[in-house]
Amino acid sequence: RSIYRLEKEESIPDGMCIDTEGKLWVACYDGGRVIRLDPETGKRLQTVKLPVDKTTSCCFGGKDYSEMYVTSASCGMDKEWLSRQPQAGGVFKV
C-alpha cells in the first residue's frame, strides 16, 4: 500500500529502514535527505538534510541503535559536480 507521496524536492525514494519506534526512514535519491514517515498516518515526521544530493540508503547501528548511517553515490557525477559535493559517495553518521 502507498503511505506517502514524495514532494518534488524529495525526488526519488531509494533505500529504506524502520527505526525502533516502527517509523519508516527513506533515503531520497537526488533529494539530498532522508525523511522519517509514520506508516500509520502517512505523515512526514522529520527531514535530515545531507551535504550530498544522491542519498542511497540508511540503517541504524550503535549500541542502542541511536546512530543512523546514510550512504550516498557519486556515480555519473562530472568533475564540476564532484567539486561542489566532495563528500559524494561517502557514508554519513547522523
DOLUM-513607 format. One record per residue (C-alpha): residue number from 1; x, y, z. Coordinates in steps of 0.02 Angstrom, whole numbers, always signed. Example, Ala and Ser with C-alpha at 12.3 -4.5 7.8 and 13.67 -1.06 7.14 Angstrom:
2
@nr 1	xx +615	yy -225	zz +390
@nr 2	xx +684	yy -53	zz +357
***
This chain:
94
@nr 1	xx +0	yy +0	zz +0
@nr 2	xx +55	yy +177	zz -30
@nr 3	xx +81	yy +278	zz +130
@nr 4	xx +159	yy +439	zz +68
@nr 5	xx +181	yy +538	zz -93
@nr 6	xx +353	yy +618	zz -105
@nr 7	xx +363	yy +806	zz -127
@nr 8	xx +453	yy +869	zz -283
@nr 9	xx +609	yy +920	zz -185
@nr 10	xx +618	yy +748	zz -103
@nr 11	xx +641	yy +674	zz -278
@nr 12	xx +658	yy +483	zz -292
@nr 13	xx +639	yy +357	zz -149
@nr 14	xx +785	yy +238	zz -130
@nr 15	xx +842	yy +133	zz +19
@nr 16	xx +732	yy +123	zz +173
@nr 17	xx +734	yy +57	zz +351
@nr 18	xx +623	yy +50	zz +505
@nr 19	xx +678	yy +126	zz +672
@nr 20	xx +647	yy +56	zz +846
@nr 21	xx +483	yy +154	zz +856
@nr 22	xx +416	yy +74	zz +696
@nr 23	xx +438	yy +231	zz +590
@nr 24	xx +498	yy +220	zz +410
@nr 25	xx +656	yy +311	zz +352
@nr 26	xx +677	yy +340	zz +165
@nr 27	xx +835	yy +398	zz +76
@nr 28	xx +786	yy +524	zz -59
@nr 29	xx +899	yy +499	zz -209
@nr 30	xx +933	yy +667	zz -293
@nr 31	xx +844	yy +745	zz -144
@nr 32	xx +993	yy +760	zz -27
@nr 33	xx +900	yy +699	zz +125
@nr 34	xx +820	yy +558	zz +221
@nr 35	xx +643	yy +577	zz +285
@nr 36	xx +554	yy +493	zz +430
@nr 37	xx +374	yy +441	zz +399
@nr 38	xx +237	yy +373	zz +509
@nr 39	xx +171	yy +222	zz +413
@nr 40	xx +6	yy +228	zz +509
@nr 41	xx -39	yy +409	zz +470
@nr 42	xx +64	yy +440	zz +312
@nr 43	xx +136	yy +599	zz +389
@nr 44	xx +317	yy +655	zz +368
@nr 45	xx +389	yy +673	zz +543
@nr 46	xx +567	yy +729	zz +512
@nr 47	xx +688	yy +778	zz +375
@nr 48	xx +877	yy +760	zz +388
@nr 49	xx +969	yy +854	zz +251
@nr 50	xx +1141	yy +798	zz +197
@nr 51	xx +1283	yy +886	zz +103
@nr 52	xx +1261	yy +773	zz -49
@nr 53	xx +1117	yy +752	zz -173
@nr 54	xx +1122	yy +565	zz -206
@nr 55	xx +1075	yy +483	zz -41
@nr 56	xx +1053	yy +298	zz -72
@nr 57	xx +1010	yy +205	zz +88
@nr 58	xx +1001	yy +216	zz +277
@nr 59	xx +1013	yy +99	zz +427
@nr 60	xx +1033	yy +108	zz +615
@nr 61	xx +1179	yy +49	zz +720
@nr 62	xx +1274	yy +82	zz +878
@nr 63	xx +1249	yy +9	zz +1050
@nr 64	xx +1066	yy +61	zz +1064
@nr 65	xx +1031	yy +91	zz +878
@nr 66	xx +1037	yy +279	zz +905
@nr 67	xx +1156	yy +310	zz +761
@nr 68	xx +1091	yy +320	zz +584
@nr 69	xx +1210	yy +283	zz +440
@nr 70	xx +1170	yy +354	zz +269
@nr 71	xx +1257	yy +301	zz +109
@nr 72	xx +1274	yy +408	zz -46
@nr 73	xx +1327	yy +391	zz -227
@nr 74	xx +1447	yy +484	zz -341
@nr 75	xx +1413	yy +383	zz -498
@nr 76	xx +1379	yy +489	zz -651
@nr 77	xx +1444	yy +649	zz -573
@nr 78	xx +1565	yy +752	zz -677
@nr 79	xx +1717	yy +843	zz -603
@nr 80	xx +1620	yy +1006	zz -580
@nr 81	xx +1480	yy +920	zz -484
@nr 82	xx +1606	yy +825	zz -377
@nr 83	xx +1698	yy +987	zz -338
@nr 84	xx +1534	yy +1056	zz -266
@nr 85	xx +1498	yy +894	zz -171
@nr 86	xx +1667	yy +818	zz -124
@nr 87	xx +1585	yy +702	zz +3
@nr 88	xx +1477	yy +617	zz -129
@nr 89	xx +1500	yy +429	zz -122
@nr 90	xx +1533	yy +434	zz +65
@nr 91	xx +1443	yy +364	zz +217
@nr 92	xx +1372	yy +485	zz +345
@nr 93	xx +1335	yy +455	zz +530
@nr 94	xx +1188	yy +552	zz +598
***
